[in-house]
Amino acid sequence: MPTTTLAKEPAKQEIIGRKIGFLVAQVGRAATRRYGTALAPSGVNPRQTAILFELRRDGAMSQQALSEVLDIDPSNLVGLLNFLEEEGYAIRRRDPADRRRHVVEISPRGIRLLGEIERAAKRVEDEFFGALTLEERDQLRELLLRVAQSTEVPSIGEVGEPESC
């Protein structure tokens, strides 16, 4: 896998390296490309993966609830769920209590897929953050979580497909 460099010219790296926002954006783009490459063999994209993680965590739920939890427009969610259902990663059925609603749940195949995705993500993380100790990774994670909780970080529903994946 090719190594991503911040900049070829030292002057550019100096300017960008001193601006935390630009540096985080560059590192984020590089991480997005690597995660996209790692996800490619599974055939799912980050938004579909987020749906499966949510269903595994919270169990079966209505499409409406899933749309709200992940902040995905209901019409966009239908397309994402169509793919997951066709591939056998999710099960969608009418709610017996209200035939107008659909209930969605992760399938056993979807659970297995998430295991594969978690292993691939760990490999990417180990490679990508290999220059940091485990303690430094934990510290970085906590700092980024604090920033994310204090600012308007887009939800998975607002984030488009990764570029160049």
CNS distance restraints for C-alpha pairs under 8 A (distance, minus, plus):
assign (resid   4 and name CA) (resid  30 and name CA) 6.72 0.50 0.50
assign (resid   6 and name CA) (resid  13 and name CA) 6.53 0.50 0.50
assign (resid   6 and name CA) (resid  26 and name CA) 7.18 0.50 0.50
assign (resid   7 and name CA) (resid  12 and name CA) 6.27 0.50 0.50
assign (resid   7 and name CA) (resid  13 and name CA) 5.42 0.50 0.50
assign (resid   8 and name CA) (resid  12 and name CA) 7.73 0.50 0.50
assign (resid   8 and name CA) (resid  13 and name CA) 7.62 0.50 0.50
assign (resid   9 and name CA) (resid  13 and name CA) 6.50 0.50 0.50
assign (resid  10 and name CA) (resid  14 and name CA) 6.07 0.50 0.50
assign (resid  11 and name CA) (resid  15 and name CA) 6.47 0.50 0.50
assign (resid  12 and name CA) (resid  16 and name CA) 6.11 0.50 0.50
assign (resid  13 and name CA) (resid  17 and name CA) 5.44 0.50 0.50
assign (resid  14 and name CA) (resid  18 and name CA) 6.30 0.50 0.50
assign (resid  15 and name CA) (resid  19 and name CA) 6.87 0.50 0.50
assign (resid  16 and name CA) (resid  20 and name CA) 7.79 0.50 0.50
assign (resid  16 and name CA) (resid  22 and name CA) 5.94 0.50 0.50
assign (resid  16 and name CA) (resid  23 and name CA) 6.03 0.50 0.50
assign (resid  17 and name CA) (resid  22 and name CA) 7.58 0.50 0.50
assign (resid  17 and name CA) (resid  23 and name CA) 5.79 0.50 0.50
assign (resid  18 and name CA) (resid  23 and name CA) 7.76 0.50 0.50
assign (resid  19 and name CA) (resid  23 and name CA) 6.22 0.50 0.50
assign (resid  20 and name CA) (resid  24 and name CA) 5.97 0.50 0.50
assign (resid  21 and name CA) (resid  25 and name CA) 6.11 0.50 0.50
assign (resid  22 and name CA) (resid  26 and name CA) 6.17 0.50 0.50
assign (resid  23 and name CA) (resid  27 and name CA) 6.10 0.50 0.50
assign (resid  24 and name CA) (resid  28 and name CA) 5.86 0.50 0.50
assign (resid  25 and name CA) (resid  29 and name CA) 6.19 0.50 0.50
assign (resid  26 and name CA) (resid  30 and name CA) 6.32 0.50 0.50
assign (resid  27 and name CA) (resid  31 and name CA) 6.10 0.50 0.50
assign (resid  28 and name CA) (resid  32 and name CA) 5.98 0.50 0.50
assign (resid  29 and name CA) (resid  33 and name CA) 6.27 0.50 0.50
assign (resid  29 and name CA) (resid 163 and name CA) 7.89 0.50 0.50
assign (resid  30 and name CA) (resid  34 and name CA) 6.40 0.50 0.50
assign (resid  31 and name CA) (resid  35 and name CA) 6.06 0.50 0.50
assign (resid  31 and name CA) (resid 128 and name CA) 7.32 0.50 0.50
assign (resid  32 and name CA) (resid  36 and name CA) 5.90 0.50 0.50
assign (resid  32 and name CA) (resid 162 and name CA) 6.19 0.50 0.50
assign (resid  32 and name CA) (resid 163 and name CA) 7.80 0.50 0.50
assign (resid  32 and name CA) (resid 165 and name CA) 7.68 0.50 0.50
assign (resid  33 and name CA) (resid  37 and name CA) 6.18 0.50 0.50
assign (resid  33 and name CA) (resid 162 and name CA) 6.93 0.50 0.50
assign (resid  33 and name CA) (resid 163 and name CA) 7.08 0.50 0.50
assign (resid  33 and name CA) (resid 164 and name CA) 6.44 0.50 0.50
assign (resid  33 and name CA) (resid 165 and name CA) 5.20 0.50 0.50
assign (resid  34 and name CA) (resid  38 and name CA) 6.20 0.50 0.50
assign (resid  34 and name CA) (resid 124 and name CA) 6.75 0.50 0.50
assign (resid  34 and name CA) (resid 165 and name CA) 7.71 0.50 0.50
assign (resid  35 and name CA) (resid  39 and name CA) 6.06 0.50 0.50
assign (resid  35 and name CA) (resid 121 and name CA) 6.67 0.50 0.50
assign (resid  35 and name CA) (resid 124 and name CA) 6.69 0.50 0.50
assign (resid  36 and name CA) (resid  40 and name CA) 6.04 0.50 0.50
assign (resid  36 and name CA) (resid  45 and name CA) 7.40 0.50 0.50
assign (resid  36 and name CA) (resid  46 and name CA) 7.73 0.50 0.50
assign (resid  36 and name CA) (resid 162 and name CA) 7.00 0.50 0.50
assign (resid  36 and name CA) (resid 165 and name CA) 4.95 0.50 0.50
assign (resid  37 and name CA) (resid  41 and name CA) 7.85 0.50 0.50
assign (resid  37 and name CA) (resid 165 and name CA) 5.90 0.50 0.50
assign (resid  38 and name CA) (resid 117 and name CA) 7.92 0.50 0.50
assign (resid  38 and name CA) (resid 120 and name CA) 5.97 0.50 0.50
assign (resid  38 and name CA) (resid 121 and name CA) 7.00 0.50 0.50
assign (resid  38 and name CA) (resid 124 and name CA) 7.32 0.50 0.50
assign (resid  39 and name CA) (resid  43 and name CA) 6.79 0.50 0.50
assign (resid  39 and name CA) (resid  44 and name CA) 6.47 0.50 0.50
assign (resid  39 and name CA) (resid  45 and name CA) 6.77 0.50 0.50
assign (resid  39 and name CA) (resid  46 and name CA) 7.92 0.50 0.50
assign (resid  39 and name CA) (resid 117 and name CA) 6.75 0.50 0.50
assign (resid  39 and name CA) (resid 120 and name CA) 7.52 0.50 0.50
assign (resid  40 and name CA) (resid  44 and name CA) 6.79 0.50 0.50
assign (resid  40 and name CA) (resid  45 and name CA) 7.56 0.50 0.50
assign (resid  40 and name CA) (resid 165 and name CA) 7.99 0.50 0.50
assign (resid  42 and name CA) (resid 113 and name CA) 7.50 0.50 0.50
assign (resid  42 and name CA) (resid 117 and name CA) 7.74 0.50 0.50
assign (resid  44 and name CA) (resid  48 and name CA) 5.93 0.50 0.50
assign (resid  44 and name CA) (resid  49 and name CA) 6.43 0.50 0.50
assign (resid  45 and name CA) (resid  49 and name CA) 6.14 0.50 0.50
assign (resid  45 and name CA) (resid 161 and name CA) 7.54 0.50 0.50
assign (resid  46 and name CA) (resid  50 and name CA) 6.10 0.50 0.50
assign (resid  46 and name CA) (resid 161 and name CA) 7.49 0.50 0.50
assign (resid  47 and name CA) (resid  51 and name CA) 6.39 0.50 0.50
assign (resid  47 and name CA) (resid  80 and name CA) 7.81 0.50 0.50
assign (resid  47 and name CA) (resid 156 and name CA) 6.29 0.50 0.50
assign (resid  47 and name CA) (resid 157 and name CA) 7.25 0.50 0.50
assign (resid  47 and name CA) (resid 161 and name CA) 7.98 0.50 0.50
assign (resid  48 and name CA) (resid  52 and name CA) 6.44 0.50 0.50
assign (resid  48 and name CA) (resid  80 and name CA) 6.13 0.50 0.50
assign (resid  48 and name CA) (resid  81 and name CA) 7.69 0.50 0.50
assign (resid  48 and name CA) (resid  84 and name CA) 7.27 0.50 0.50
assign (resid  49 and name CA) (resid  53 and name CA) 6.23 0.50 0.50
assign (resid  49 and name CA) (resid 114 and name CA) 7.68 0.50 0.50
assign (resid  50 and name CA) (resid  54 and name CA) 6.11 0.50 0.50
assign (resid  50 and name CA) (resid  70 and name CA) 7.91 0.50 0.50
assign (resid  50 and name CA) (resid 156 and name CA) 7.31 0.50 0.50
assign (resid  51 and name CA) (resid  55 and name CA) 6.20 0.50 0.50
assign (resid  51 and name CA) (resid  66 and name CA) 7.75 0.50 0.50
assign (resid  51 and name CA) (resid  70 and name CA) 7.54 0.50 0.50
assign (resid  52 and name CA) (resid  56 and name CA) 6.09 0.50 0.50
assign (resid  52 and name CA) (resid  89 and name CA) 7.83 0.50 0.50
assign (resid  52 and name CA) (resid  90 and name CA) 7.60 0.50 0.50
assign (resid  52 and name CA) (resid 106 and name CA) 6.25 0.50 0.50
assign (resid  52 and name CA) (resid 110 and name CA) 6.90 0.50 0.50
assign (resid  52 and name CA) (resid 111 and name CA) 7.87 0.50 0.50
assign (resid  52 and name CA) (resid 114 and name CA) 7.38 0.50 0.50
assign (resid  53 and name CA) (resid  57 and name CA) 6.10 0.50 0.50
assign (resid  53 and name CA) (resid 114 and name CA) 7.31 0.50 0.50
assign (resid  54 and name CA) (resid  58 and name CA) 5.98 0.50 0.50
assign (resid  54 and name CA) (resid  59 and name CA) 7.62 0.50 0.50
assign (resid  54 and name CA) (resid  66 and name CA) 8.00 0.50 0.50
assign (resid  55 and name CA) (resid  59 and name CA) 4.88 0.50 0.50
assign (resid  55 and name CA) (resid  60 and name CA) 6.12 0.50 0.50
assign (resid  55 and name CA) (resid  61 and name CA) 7.52 0.50 0.50
assign (resid  55 and name CA) (resid 104 and name CA) 7.76 0.50 0.50
assign (resid  55 and name CA) (resid 105 and name CA) 5.83 0.50 0.50
assign (resid  55 and name CA) (resid 106 and name CA) 5.67 0.50 0.50
assign (resid  56 and name CA) (resid 105 and name CA) 7.80 0.50 0.50
assign (resid  56 and name CA) (resid 106 and name CA) 6.21 0.50 0.50
assign (resid  56 and name CA) (resid 111 and name CA) 7.20 0.50 0.50
assign (resid  59 and name CA) (resid 105 and name CA) 6.27 0.50 0.50
assign (resid  59 and name CA) (resid 106 and name CA) 7.51 0.50 0.50
assign (resid  60 and name CA) (resid 103 and name CA) 6.43 0.50 0.50
assign (resid  60 and name CA) (resid 104 and name CA) 5.40 0.50 0.50
assign (resid  60 and name CA) (resid 105 and name CA) 4.27 0.50 0.50
assign (resid  60 and name CA) (resid 106 and name CA) 7.27 0.50 0.50
assign (resid  61 and name CA) (resid  65 and name CA) 6.30 0.50 0.50
assign (resid  61 and name CA) (resid  66 and name CA) 6.52 0.50 0.50
assign (resid  61 and name CA) (resid 103 and name CA) 5.27 0.50 0.50
assign (resid  61 and name CA) (resid 104 and name CA) 5.53 0.50 0.50
assign (resid  61 and name CA) (resid 105 and name CA) 6.72 0.50 0.50
assign (resid  62 and name CA) (resid  66 and name CA) 6.26 0.50 0.50
assign (resid  62 and name CA) (resid  95 and name CA) 7.92 0.50 0.50
assign (resid  62 and name CA) (resid 101 and name CA) 6.68 0.50 0.50
assign (resid  62 and name CA) (resid 102 and name CA) 5.55 0.50 0.50
assign (resid  62 and name CA) (resid 103 and name CA) 4.19 0.50 0.50
assign (resid  62 and name CA) (resid 104 and name CA) 5.95 0.50 0.50
assign (resid  63 and name CA) (resid  67 and name CA) 6.00 0.50 0.50
assign (resid  63 and name CA) (resid  74 and name CA) 7.65 0.50 0.50
assign (resid  63 and name CA) (resid  77 and name CA) 7.91 0.50 0.50
assign (resid  63 and name CA) (resid 101 and name CA) 7.43 0.50 0.50
assign (resid  63 and name CA) (resid 102 and name CA) 5.84 0.50 0.50
assign (resid  63 and name CA) (resid 103 and name CA) 6.00 0.50 0.50
assign (resid  63 and name CA) (resid 104 and name CA) 6.32 0.50 0.50
assign (resid  64 and name CA) (resid  68 and name CA) 6.29 0.50 0.50
assign (resid  64 and name CA) (resid  74 and name CA) 7.01 0.50 0.50
assign (resid  65 and name CA) (resid  69 and name CA) 6.07 0.50 0.50
assign (resid  66 and name CA) (resid  70 and name CA) 6.12 0.50 0.50
assign (resid  67 and name CA) (resid  71 and name CA) 5.56 0.50 0.50
assign (resid  67 and name CA) (resid  72 and name CA) 4.95 0.50 0.50
assign (resid  67 and name CA) (resid  73 and name CA) 6.28 0.50 0.50
assign (resid  67 and name CA) (resid  74 and name CA) 5.71 0.50 0.50
assign (resid  67 and name CA) (resid  77 and name CA) 6.61 0.50 0.50
assign (resid  68 and name CA) (resid  72 and name CA) 6.73 0.50 0.50
assign (resid  70 and name CA) (resid 155 and name CA) 6.92 0.50 0.50
assign (resid  70 and name CA) (resid 156 and name CA) 6.27 0.50 0.50
assign (resid  70 and name CA) (resid 157 and name CA) 5.97 0.50 0.50
assign (resid  71 and name CA) (resid 155 and name CA) 6.47 0.50 0.50
assign (resid  71 and name CA) (resid 156 and name CA) 6.99 0.50 0.50
assign (resid  71 and name CA) (resid 157 and name CA) 4.89 0.50 0.50
assign (resid  71 and name CA) (resid 158 and name CA) 7.34 0.50 0.50
assign (resid  72 and name CA) (resid  76 and name CA) 6.64 0.50 0.50
assign (resid  72 and name CA) (resid  77 and name CA) 6.09 0.50 0.50
assign (resid  72 and name CA) (resid 156 and name CA) 7.42 0.50 0.50
assign (resid  72 and name CA) (resid 157 and name CA) 4.19 0.50 0.50
assign (resid  72 and name CA) (resid 158 and name CA) 7.23 0.50 0.50
assign (resid  73 and name CA) (resid  77 and name CA) 6.15 0.50 0.50
assign (resid  73 and name CA) (resid 157 and name CA) 7.22 0.50 0.50
assign (resid  74 and name CA) (resid  78 and name CA) 6.36 0.50 0.50
assign (resid  75 and name CA) (resid  79 and name CA) 7.06 0.50 0.50
assign (resid  76 and name CA) (resid  80 and name CA) 6.56 0.50 0.50
assign (resid  77 and name CA) (resid  81 and name CA) 6.01 0.50 0.50
assign (resid  78 and name CA) (resid  82 and name CA) 5.99 0.50 0.50
assign (resid  79 and name CA) (resid  83 and name CA) 6.58 0.50 0.50
assign (resid  80 and name CA) (resid  84 and name CA) 6.47 0.50 0.50
assign (resid  81 and name CA) (resid  85 and name CA) 5.89 0.50 0.50
assign (resid  81 and name CA) (resid  90 and name CA) 7.39 0.50 0.50
assign (resid  82 and name CA) (resid  86 and name CA) 6.04 0.50 0.50
assign (resid  83 and name CA) (resid  87 and name CA) 6.16 0.50 0.50
assign (resid  84 and name CA) (resid  88 and name CA) 6.20 0.50 0.50
assign (resid  84 and name CA) (resid  89 and name CA) 5.05 0.50 0.50
assign (resid  84 and name CA) (resid  90 and name CA) 5.38 0.50 0.50
assign (resid  85 and name CA) (resid  89 and name CA) 5.81 0.50 0.50
assign (resid  85 and name CA) (resid  90 and name CA) 4.81 0.50 0.50
assign (resid  85 and name CA) (resid  91 and name CA) 5.77 0.50 0.50
assign (resid  85 and name CA) (resid  92 and name CA) 6.98 0.50 0.50
assign (resid  88 and name CA) (resid 107 and name CA) 6.86 0.50 0.50
assign (resid  88 and name CA) (resid 109 and name CA) 6.42 0.50 0.50
assign (resid  88 and name CA) (resid 110 and name CA) 7.03 0.50 0.50
assign (resid  89 and name CA) (resid 106 and name CA) 6.16 0.50 0.50
assign (resid  89 and name CA) (resid 107 and name CA) 5.30 0.50 0.50
assign (resid  89 and name CA) (resid 108 and name CA) 7.37 0.50 0.50
assign (resid  89 and name CA) (resid 109 and name CA) 5.36 0.50 0.50
assign (resid  89 and name CA) (resid 110 and name CA) 3.86 0.50 0.50
assign (resid  89 and name CA) (resid 111 and name CA) 7.59 0.50 0.50
assign (resid  89 and name CA) (resid 113 and name CA) 7.65 0.50 0.50
assign (resid  90 and name CA) (resid 104 and name CA) 6.84 0.50 0.50
assign (resid  90 and name CA) (resid 105 and name CA) 5.65 0.50 0.50
assign (resid  90 and name CA) (resid 106 and name CA) 4.38 0.50 0.50
assign (resid  90 and name CA) (resid 107 and name CA) 4.91 0.50 0.50
assign (resid  90 and name CA) (resid 110 and name CA) 6.25 0.50 0.50
assign (resid  91 and name CA) (resid 104 and name CA) 5.63 0.50 0.50
assign (resid  91 and name CA) (resid 105 and name CA) 5.29 0.50 0.50
assign (resid  91 and name CA) (resid 106 and name CA) 6.11 0.50 0.50
assign (resid  91 and name CA) (resid 107 and name CA) 6.00 0.50 0.50
assign (resid  92 and name CA) (resid 102 and name CA) 6.38 0.50 0.50
assign (resid  92 and name CA) (resid 103 and name CA) 5.63 0.50 0.50
assign (resid  92 and name CA) (resid 104 and name CA) 4.44 0.50 0.50
assign (resid  92 and name CA) (resid 105 and name CA) 6.58 0.50 0.50
assign (resid  93 and name CA) (resid 102 and name CA) 5.42 0.50 0.50
assign (resid  93 and name CA) (resid 103 and name CA) 5.43 0.50 0.50
assign (resid  93 and name CA) (resid 104 and name CA) 6.63 0.50 0.50
assign (resid  94 and name CA) (resid  98 and name CA) 7.57 0.50 0.50
assign (resid  94 and name CA) (resid  99 and name CA) 5.49 0.50 0.50
assign (resid  94 and name CA) (resid 100 and name CA) 7.13 0.50 0.50
assign (resid  94 and name CA) (resid 101 and name CA) 5.88 0.50 0.50
assign (resid  94 and name CA) (resid 102 and name CA) 4.48 0.50 0.50
assign (resid  94 and name CA) (resid 103 and name CA) 6.02 0.50 0.50
assign (resid  95 and name CA) (resid  99 and name CA) 5.34 0.50 0.50
assign (resid  95 and name CA) (resid 100 and name CA) 7.36 0.50 0.50
assign (resid  95 and name CA) (resid 101 and name CA) 5.49 0.50 0.50
assign (resid  95 and name CA) (resid 102 and name CA) 5.44 0.50 0.50
assign (resid  95 and name CA) (resid 103 and name CA) 5.65 0.50 0.50
assign (resid 106 and name CA) (resid 110 and name CA) 5.67 0.50 0.50
assign (resid 106 and name CA) (resid 111 and name CA) 6.73 0.50 0.50
assign (resid 107 and name CA) (resid 111 and name CA) 6.35 0.50 0.50
assign (resid 108 and name CA) (resid 112 and name CA) 6.35 0.50 0.50
assign (resid 109 and name CA) (resid 113 and name CA) 6.18 0.50 0.50
assign (resid 110 and name CA) (resid 114 and name CA) 6.24 0.50 0.50
assign (resid 111 and name CA) (resid 115 and name CA) 6.50 0.50 0.50
assign (resid 112 and name CA) (resid 116 and name CA) 6.54 0.50 0.50
assign (resid 113 and name CA) (resid 117 and name CA) 6.17 0.50 0.50
assign (resid 114 and name CA) (resid 118 and name CA) 5.97 0.50 0.50
assign (resid 115 and name CA) (resid 119 and name CA) 6.32 0.50 0.50
assign (resid 116 and name CA) (resid 120 and name CA) 6.23 0.50 0.50
assign (resid 117 and name CA) (resid 121 and name CA) 5.98 0.50 0.50
assign (resid 118 and name CA) (resid 122 and name CA) 6.10 0.50 0.50
assign (resid 119 and name CA) (resid 123 and name CA) 6.38 0.50 0.50
assign (resid 120 and name CA) (resid 124 and name CA) 6.34 0.50 0.50
assign (resid 121 and name CA) (resid 125 and name CA) 6.02 0.50 0.50
assign (resid 122 and name CA) (resid 126 and name CA) 5.96 0.50 0.50
assign (resid 123 and name CA) (resid 127 and name CA) 6.15 0.50 0.50
assign (resid 124 and name CA) (resid 128 and name CA) 5.76 0.50 0.50
assign (resid 125 and name CA) (resid 129 and name CA) 5.67 0.50 0.50
assign (resid 125 and name CA) (resid 130 and name CA) 7.62 0.50 0.50
assign (resid 126 and name CA) (resid 130 and name CA) 5.31 0.50 0.50
assign (resid 129 and name CA) (resid 137 and name CA) 7.32 0.50 0.50
assign (resid 132 and name CA) (resid 136 and name CA) 5.60 0.50 0.50
assign (resid 132 and name CA) (resid 137 and name CA) 6.06 0.50 0.50
assign (resid 133 and name CA) (resid 137 and name CA) 6.22 0.50 0.50
assign (resid 134 and name CA) (resid 138 and name CA) 6.26 0.50 0.50
assign (resid 135 and name CA) (resid 139 and name CA) 6.19 0.50 0.50
assign (resid 136 and name CA) (resid 140 and name CA) 6.04 0.50 0.50
assign (resid 137 and name CA) (resid 141 and name CA) 6.05 0.50 0.50
assign (resid 138 and name CA) (resid 142 and name CA) 6.20 0.50 0.50
assign (resid 139 and name CA) (resid 143 and name CA) 6.19 0.50 0.50
assign (resid 140 and name CA) (resid 144 and name CA) 6.07 0.50 0.50
assign (resid 141 and name CA) (resid 145 and name CA) 6.06 0.50 0.50
assign (resid 142 and name CA) (resid 146 and name CA) 6.23 0.50 0.50
assign (resid 143 and name CA) (resid 147 and name CA) 6.36 0.50 0.50
assign (resid 144 and name CA) (resid 148 and name CA) 6.01 0.50 0.50
assign (resid 145 and name CA) (resid 149 and name CA) 6.05 0.50 0.50
assign (resid 146 and name CA) (resid 150 and name CA) 6.25 0.50 0.50
assign (resid 147 and name CA) (resid 151 and name CA) 6.22 0.50 0.50
assign (resid 148 and name CA) (resid 152 and name CA) 7.04 0.50 0.50
assign (resid 148 and name CA) (resid 153 and name CA) 5.59 0.50 0.50
assign (resid 149 and name CA) (resid 153 and name CA) 7.70 0.50 0.50
assign (resid 154 and name CA) (resid 158 and name CA) 5.62 0.50 0.50
assign (resid 154 and name CA) (resid 159 and name CA) 6.37 0.50 0.50
assign (resid 155 and name CA) (resid 159 and name CA) 6.54 0.50 0.50
